[in-house]
């Protein structure tokens, strides 16, 4: 498949022709997802993402690329970006690349759809995260964002904190924000994104899902 997407100022004939991770950004990050793949969550994602053949879809915070690999059954134009070097070393598909999701190395208006699963709670600069979504998303395109439901910030990161730091009280070092649909709507103010829908999803735990659209 040939795409019209470009990386930086250099044109590429397809996503697989992109420069290797080390040529894009410094290699940092060691965090790994607790669950590599959640089939129930993937079914919800399909319902709202509605991937179609020929569409170009971006996974922000793809980890090892399990969701990317599944979406390859729907379109060859899917690609994932992640900052965790340890996860990418164990990637399950070649359609993943190292990159900073708040400073994406893609041209504007590159993707039909974007999704991000349990990533934004780890991102320090959320305003920049949503600005980048708006920049690389095509007009009228949608973004599906999934993030934890937490009455107390970090409560759903306790298991990860035990695994990574051997200390449950480090959970807030992993989940930097307590997010709600209202907070998401506040974050996208002044950005060319519209809030379409938010709901609670039960799939191996309770989580929020928010659907955004880029304004025409």
ZADO-1210 file (C-alpha; in nm, 4 decimals, padded with zeros to 6 digits):
<atoms>
<atom x="00.0000" y="00.0000" z="00.0000" code="UNK" pos="1"/>
<atom x="00.1170" y="00.3499" z="-00.0779" code="UNK" pos="2"/>
<atom x="00.0168" y="00.6305" z="00.1557" code="UNK" pos="3"/>
<atom x="00.0345" y="01.0069" z="00.1351" code="UNK" pos="4"/>
<atom x="00.1599" y="01.0422" z="00.4891" code="UNK" pos="5"/>
<atom x="00.4951" y="01.2006" z="00.5529" code="UNK" pos="6"/>
<atom x="00.7339" y="01.1814" z="00.8437" code="UNK" pos="7"/>
<atom x="00.8888" y="01.5152" z="00.9325" code="UNK" pos="8"/>
<atom x="00.9988" y="01.6801" z="00.6090" code="UNK" pos="9"/>
<atom x="01.0860" y="01.3531" z="00.4338" code="UNK" pos="10"/>
<atom x="00.8280" y="01.1761" z="00.2215" code="UNK" pos="11"/>
<atom x="00.7778" y="00.8033" z="00.2647" code="UNK" pos="12"/>
<atom x="00.6003" y="00.5608" z="00.0363" code="UNK" pos="13"/>
<atom x="00.4534" y="00.3653" z="00.3258" code="UNK" pos="14"/>
<atom x="00.4586" y="00.3496" z="00.7045" code="UNK" pos="15"/>
<atom x="00.7080" y="00.0648" z="00.6907" code="UNK" pos="16"/>
<atom x="00.9545" y="00.2960" z="00.5134" code="UNK" pos="17"/>
<atom x="00.9723" y="00.5255" z="00.8167" code="UNK" pos="18"/>
<atom x="01.3130" y="00.5866" z="00.9756" code="UNK" pos="19"/>
<atom x="01.4015" y="00.3519" z="01.2608" code="UNK" pos="20"/>
<atom x="01.3177" y="00.4651" z="01.6106" code="UNK" pos="21"/>
<atom x="01.6712" y="00.5642" z="01.7006" code="UNK" pos="22"/>
<atom x="01.6774" y="00.8227" z="01.4209" code="UNK" pos="23"/>
<atom x="01.3653" y="00.9968" z="01.5478" code="UNK" pos="24"/>
<atom x="01.4111" y="01.0696" z="01.9173" code="UNK" pos="25"/>
<atom x="01.6357" y="00.9872" z="02.2130" code="UNK" pos="26"/>
<atom x="01.5509" y="00.6461" z="02.3568" code="UNK" pos="27"/>
<atom x="01.3913" y="00.6818" z="02.6993" code="UNK" pos="28"/>
<atom x="01.1139" y="00.5159" z="02.8914" code="UNK" pos="29"/>
<atom x="01.0813" y="00.1742" z="03.0474" code="UNK" pos="30"/>
<atom x="00.7155" y="00.1556" z="03.1546" code="UNK" pos="31"/>
<atom x="00.5206" y="-00.1504" z="03.0367" code="UNK" pos="32"/>
<atom x="00.1460" y="-00.2035" z="03.0259" code="UNK" pos="33"/>
<atom x="00.0070" y="-00.4536" z="03.2767" code="UNK" pos="34"/>
<atom x="-00.2330" y="-00.6004" z="03.0187" code="UNK" pos="35"/>
<atom x="-00.0924" y="-00.6427" z="02.6686" code="UNK" pos="36"/>
<atom x="-00.4334" y="-00.7017" z="02.5144" code="UNK" pos="37"/>
<atom x="-00.7910" y="-00.6830" z="02.6413" code="UNK" pos="38"/>
<atom x="-01.0318" y="-00.8556" z="02.3980" code="UNK" pos="39"/>
<atom x="-01.3377" y="-00.6954" z="02.5577" code="UNK" pos="40"/>
<atom x="-01.1859" y="-00.3502" z="02.5242" code="UNK" pos="41"/>
<atom x="-01.0865" y="-00.4221" z="02.1653" code="UNK" pos="42"/>
<atom x="-01.4490" y="-00.5019" z="02.0813" code="UNK" pos="43"/>
<atom x="-01.5542" y="-00.1665" z="02.2255" code="UNK" pos="44"/>
<atom x="-01.2783" y="00.0061" z="02.0307" code="UNK" pos="45"/>
<atom x="-01.3962" y="-00.1528" z="01.7047" code="UNK" pos="46"/>
<atom x="-01.7528" y="-00.0395" z="01.7710" code="UNK" pos="47"/>
<atom x="-01.6519" y="00.3257" z="01.7941" code="UNK" pos="48"/>
<atom x="-01.3448" y="00.3336" z="01.5711" code="UNK" pos="49"/>
<atom x="-01.5194" y="00.1509" z="01.2843" code="UNK" pos="50"/>
<atom x="-01.1937" y="00.0852" z="01.0950" code="UNK" pos="51"/>
<atom x="-01.2212" y="00.0536" z="00.7173" code="UNK" pos="52"/>
<atom x="-00.9871" y="-00.0740" z="00.4499" code="UNK" pos="53"/>
<atom x="-00.7564" y="00.2013" z="00.3268" code="UNK" pos="54"/>
<atom x="-00.7921" y="00.4191" z="00.6354" code="UNK" pos="55"/>
<atom x="-00.4843" y="00.5456" z="00.8123" code="UNK" pos="56"/>
<atom x="-00.5116" y="00.4942" z="01.1874" code="UNK" pos="57"/>
<atom x="-00.2722" y="00.5930" z="01.4635" code="UNK" pos="58"/>
<atom x="-00.2305" y="00.4234" z="01.8028" code="UNK" pos="59"/>
<atom x="-00.0836" y="00.6653" z="02.0580" code="UNK" pos="60"/>
<atom x="00.0962" y="00.4740" z="02.3321" code="UNK" pos="61"/>
<atom x="00.0861" y="00.1399" z="02.1513" code="UNK" pos="62"/>
<atom x="00.3148" y="-00.0517" z="02.3927" code="UNK" pos="63"/>
<atom x="00.4109" y="-00.3803" z="02.2192" code="UNK" pos="64"/>
<atom x="00.1546" y="-00.3264" z="01.9446" code="UNK" pos="65"/>
<atom x="-00.1075" y="-00.5925" z="02.0159" code="UNK" pos="66"/>
<atom x="-00.3972" y="-00.3642" z="01.9205" code="UNK" pos="67"/>
<atom x="-00.2070" y="-00.2462" z="01.6143" code="UNK" pos="68"/>
<atom x="-00.1584" y="-00.6068" z="01.5063" code="UNK" pos="69"/>
<atom x="-00.5299" y="-00.6791" z="01.5412" code="UNK" pos="70"/>
<atom x="-00.6236" y="-00.3682" z="01.3438" code="UNK" pos="71"/>
<atom x="-00.3986" y="-00.4798" z="01.0588" code="UNK" pos="72"/>
<atom x="-00.6852" y="-00.7182" z="00.9786" code="UNK" pos="73"/>
<atom x="-00.8945" y="-00.4116" z="00.8913" code="UNK" pos="74"/>
<atom x="-00.6467" y="-00.1725" z="00.7275" code="UNK" pos="75"/>
<atom x="-00.2801" y="-00.1787" z="00.6299" code="UNK" pos="76"/>
<atom x="-00.2554" y="00.1878" z="00.7226" code="UNK" pos="77"/>
<atom x="-00.2415" y="00.1400" z="01.0990" code="UNK" pos="78"/>
<atom x="00.0693" y="00.2391" z="01.2943" code="UNK" pos="79"/>
<atom x="00.1579" y="00.2678" z="01.6619" code="UNK" pos="80"/>
<atom x="00.3869" y="00.5050" z="01.8480" code="UNK" pos="81"/>
<atom x="00.5291" y="00.4519" z="02.1967" code="UNK" pos="82"/>
<atom x="00.8083" y="00.5902" z="02.4142" code="UNK" pos="83"/>
<atom x="00.8795" y="00.2686" z="02.6085" code="UNK" pos="84"/>
<atom x="01.1957" y="00.1218" z="02.4637" code="UNK" pos="85"/>
<atom x="01.1564" y="-00.2017" z="02.6599" code="UNK" pos="86"/>
<atom x="00.8074" y="-00.2586" z="02.5159" code="UNK" pos="87"/>
<atom x="00.9169" y="-00.1847" z="02.1599" code="UNK" pos="88"/>
<atom x="01.2044" y="-00.4308" z="02.1889" code="UNK" pos="89"/>
<atom x="00.9349" y="-00.6967" z="02.2305" code="UNK" pos="90"/>
<atom x="00.6977" y="-00.5590" z="01.9649" code="UNK" pos="91"/>
<atom x="00.4585" y="-00.8073" z="01.8046" code="UNK" pos="92"/>
<atom x="00.4313" y="-00.6165" z="01.4749" code="UNK" pos="93"/>
<atom x="00.6576" y="-00.4079" z="01.2533" code="UNK" pos="94"/>
<atom x="00.3933" y="-00.1341" z="01.2434" code="UNK" pos="95"/>
<atom x="00.5170" y="00.0282" z="01.5642" code="UNK" pos="96"/>
<atom x="00.7709" y="00.3057" z="01.6090" code="UNK" pos="97"/>
<atom x="00.9421" y="00.4906" z="01.8895" code="UNK" pos="98"/>
<atom x="00.8154" y="00.8449" z="01.9373" code="UNK" pos="99"/>
<atom x="00.6944" y="01.1162" z="02.1711" code="UNK" pos="100"/>
<atom x="00.3162" y="01.1346" z="02.1480" code="UNK" pos="101"/>
<atom x="00.3242" y="01.5028" z="02.2480" code="UNK" pos="102"/>
<atom x="00.5621" y="01.5811" z="01.9607" code="UNK" pos="103"/>
<atom x="00.4637" y="01.3528" z="01.6758" code="UNK" pos="104"/>
<atom x="00.6851" y="01.3162" z="01.3719" code="UNK" pos="105"/>
<atom x="00.3962" y="01.3221" z="01.1236" code="UNK" pos="106"/>
<atom x="00.2694" y="01.5959" z="00.8957" code="UNK" pos="107"/>
<atom x="-00.0605" y="01.7683" z="00.9678" code="UNK" pos="108"/>
<atom x="-00.3817" y="01.5971" z="00.8561" code="UNK" pos="109"/>
<atom x="-00.2186" y="01.2545" z="00.8202" code="UNK" pos="110"/>
<atom x="-00.4688" y="01.0213" z="00.9879" code="UNK" pos="111"/>
<atom x="-00.8340" y="00.9331" z="00.9430" code="UNK" pos="112"/>
<atom x="-00.8664" y="00.8057" z="01.2988" code="UNK" pos="113"/>
<atom x="-00.6634" y="00.7989" z="01.6196" code="UNK" pos="114"/>
<atom x="-00.6993" y="00.5973" z="01.9356" code="UNK" pos="115"/>
<atom x="-00.5165" y="00.5853" z="02.2672" code="UNK" pos="116"/>
<atom x="-00.5745" y="00.3225" z="02.5347" code="UNK" pos="117"/>
<atom x="-00.4704" y="00.3884" z="02.8936" code="UNK" pos="118"/>
<atom x="-00.1945" y="00.6292" z="02.7986" code="UNK" pos="119"/>
<atom x="-00.3030" y="00.9837" z="02.8786" code="UNK" pos="120"/>
<atom x="-00.2899" y="00.9258" z="03.2546" code="UNK" pos="121"/>
<atom x="00.0889" y="00.8870" z="03.2129" code="UNK" pos="122"/>
<atom x="00.1436" y="01.2007" z="02.9999" code="UNK" pos="123"/>
<atom x="00.2708" y="01.5138" z="03.1808" code="UNK" pos="124"/>
<atom x="00.1524" y="01.7683" z="02.9210" code="UNK" pos="125"/>
<atom x="-00.2033" y="01.6757" z="02.8289" code="UNK" pos="126"/>
<atom x="-00.2784" y="02.0019" z="02.6509" code="UNK" pos="127"/>
<atom x="00.0065" y="01.9306" z="02.4110" code="UNK" pos="128"/>
<atom x="-00.1150" y="01.5720" z="02.3709" code="UNK" pos="129"/>
<atom x="-00.4550" y="01.6886" z="02.2488" code="UNK" pos="130"/>
<atom x="-00.3005" y="01.9618" z="02.0345" code="UNK" pos="131"/>
<atom x="-00.0971" y="01.6966" z="01.8528" code="UNK" pos="132"/>
<atom x="-00.4078" y="01.4841" z="01.7995" code="UNK" pos="133"/>
<atom x="-00.5809" y="01.7833" z="01.6433" code="UNK" pos="134"/>
<atom x="-00.2783" y="01.8577" z="01.4247" code="UNK" pos="135"/>
<atom x="-00.2285" y="01.5125" z="01.2715" code="UNK" pos="136"/>
<atom x="-00.5965" y="01.4153" z="01.2519" code="UNK" pos="137"/>
<atom x="-00.7782" y="01.4848" z="00.9267" code="UNK" pos="138"/>
<atom x="-01.0747" y="01.7198" z="00.9286" code="UNK" pos="139"/>
<atom x="-01.3812" y="01.5294" z="01.0426" code="UNK" pos="140"/>
<atom x="-01.1685" y="01.2449" z="01.1772" code="UNK" pos="141"/>
<atom x="-01.2313" y="01.0895" z="01.5165" code="UNK" pos="142"/>
<atom x="-01.0158" y="01.0080" z="01.8177" code="UNK" pos="143"/>
<atom x="-01.1111" y="00.7417" z="02.0728" code="UNK" pos="144"/>
<atom x="-00.9466" y="00.7889" z="02.4132" code="UNK" pos="145"/>
<atom x="-00.9701" y="00.5305" z="02.6930" code="UNK" pos="146"/>
<atom x="-00.8503" y="00.6115" z="03.0439" code="UNK" pos="147"/>
<atom x="-00.9065" y="00.4756" z="03.3958" code="UNK" pos="148"/>
<atom x="-01.2029" y="00.5538" z="03.6147" code="UNK" pos="149"/>
<atom x="-01.0445" y="00.6481" z="03.9450" code="UNK" pos="150"/>
<atom x="-01.2270" y="00.7949" z="04.2458" code="UNK" pos="151"/>
<atom x="-00.8765" y="00.8486" z="04.3869" code="UNK" pos="152"/>
<atom x="-00.5832" y="00.9171" z="04.1578" code="UNK" pos="153"/>
<atom x="-00.3563" y="00.6157" z="04.1187" code="UNK" pos="154"/>
<atom x="-00.5895" y="00.3548" z="04.2653" code="UNK" pos="155"/>
<atom x="-00.5862" y="00.1565" z="03.9403" code="UNK" pos="156"/>
<atom x="-00.2069" y="00.1763" z="03.9224" code="UNK" pos="157"/>
<atom x="-00.1351" y="-00.0016" z="04.2497" code="UNK" pos="158"/>
<atom x="-00.0573" y="-00.3343" z="04.0819" code="UNK" pos="159"/>
<atom x="00.1740" y="-00.1595" z="03.8355" code="UNK" pos="160"/>
<atom x="00.3451" y="00.0256" z="04.1213" code="UNK" pos="161"/>
<atom x="00.4053" y="-00.3024" z="04.3018" code="UNK" pos="162"/>
<atom x="00.5523" y="-00.4554" z="03.9891" code="UNK" pos="163"/>
<atom x="00.7655" y="-00.1596" z="03.8879" code="UNK" pos="164"/>
<atom x="00.8657" y="-00.0028" z="04.2209" code="UNK" pos="165"/>
<atom x="00.7765" y="-00.2751" z="04.4764" code="UNK" pos="166"/>
<atom x="00.5818" y="00.0000" z="04.6507" code="UNK" pos="167"/>
<atom x="00.2042" y="00.0599" z="04.6155" code="UNK" pos="168"/>
<atom x="00.2441" y="00.4206" z="04.7273" code="UNK" pos="169"/>
<atom x="00.4298" y="00.4954" z="04.4025" code="UNK" pos="170"/>
<atom x="00.1040" y="00.4589" z="04.2076" code="UNK" pos="171"/>
<atom x="00.0762" y="00.8358" z="04.1687" code="UNK" pos="172"/>
<atom x="00.4135" y="00.8392" z="03.9998" code="UNK" pos="173"/>
<atom x="00.2566" y="00.6206" z="03.7297" code="UNK" pos="174"/>
<atom x="-00.0841" y="00.7895" z="03.7031" code="UNK" pos="175"/>
<atom x="-00.0046" y="01.1581" z="03.6854" code="UNK" pos="176"/>
<atom x="-00.3672" y="01.2696" z="03.6501" code="UNK" pos="177"/>
<atom x="-00.7140" y="01.1810" z="03.7701" code="UNK" pos="178"/>
<atom x="-00.9173" y="01.2183" z="03.4535" code="UNK" pos="179"/>
<atom x="-01.2882" y="01.2530" z="03.3849" code="UNK" pos="180"/>
<atom x="-01.4886" y="01.3395" z="03.0736" code="UNK" pos="181"/>
<atom x="-01.5397" y="01.6901" z="03.2143" code="UNK" pos="182"/>
<atom x="-01.1645" y="01.7315" z="03.2530" code="UNK" pos="183"/>
<atom x="-01.1105" y="01.6142" z="02.8944" code="UNK" pos="184"/>
<atom x="-01.3587" y="01.8740" z="02.7711" code="UNK" pos="185"/>
<atom x="-01.1690" y="02.1419" z="02.9619" code="UNK" pos="186"/>
<atom x="-00.8384" y="02.0286" z="02.8123" code="UNK" pos="187"/>
<atom x="-00.9612" y="02.0539" z="02.4526" code="UNK" pos="188"/>
<atom x="-01.0911" y="02.4081" z="02.4919" code="UNK" pos="189"/>
<atom x="-00.9233" y="02.6272" z="02.2312" code="UNK" pos="190"/>
<atom x="-00.8164" y="02.3196" z="02.0312" code="UNK" pos="191"/>
<atom x="-00.9914" y="02.2179" z="01.7093" code="UNK" pos="192"/>
<atom x="-01.1519" y="01.9124" z="01.8698" code="UNK" pos="193"/>
<atom x="-01.5158" y="01.8557" z="01.9612" code="UNK" pos="194"/>
<atom x="-01.6465" y="01.6256" z="02.2318" code="UNK" pos="195"/>
<atom x="-01.8812" y="01.3685" z="02.0778" code="UNK" pos="196"/>
<atom x="-01.9470" y="01.1185" z="02.3548" code="UNK" pos="197"/>
<atom x="-01.8140" y="00.9863" z="02.6842" code="UNK" pos="198"/>
<atom x="-01.9182" y="00.6724" z="02.8700" code="UNK" pos="199"/>
<atom x="-01.8048" y="00.4204" z="03.1276" code="UNK" pos="200"/>
<atom x="-01.6860" y="00.0893" z="02.9855" code="UNK" pos="201"/>
<atom x="-01.6551" y="-00.2364" z="03.1792" code="UNK" pos="202"/>
<atom x="-01.3777" y="-00.4472" z="03.0259" code="UNK" pos="203"/>
<atom x="-01.1333" y="-00.6031" z="03.2716" code="UNK" pos="204"/>
<atom x="-01.2074" y="-00.3156" z="03.5040" code="UNK" pos="205"/>
<atom x="-01.4017" y="00.0076" z="03.4840" code="UNK" pos="206"/>
<atom x="-01.2732" y="00.2781" z="03.2521" code="UNK" pos="207"/>
<atom x="-01.3841" y="00.5901" z="03.0707" code="UNK" pos="208"/>
<atom x="-01.4028" y="00.6182" z="02.6963" code="UNK" pos="209"/>
<atom x="-01.4247" y="00.9562" z="02.5240" code="UNK" pos="210"/>
<atom x="-01.4823" y="01.0088" z="02.1522" code="UNK" pos="211"/>
<atom x="-01.3599" y="01.3328" z="01.9953" code="UNK" pos="212"/>
<atom x="-01.3862" y="01.4698" z="01.6435" code="UNK" pos="213"/>
<atom x="-01.1719" y="01.7215" z="01.4600" code="UNK" pos="214"/>
<atom x="-01.3681" y="02.0278" z="01.3625" code="UNK" pos="215"/>
<atom x="-01.4119" y="02.0977" z="00.9924" code="UNK" pos="216"/>
</atoms>
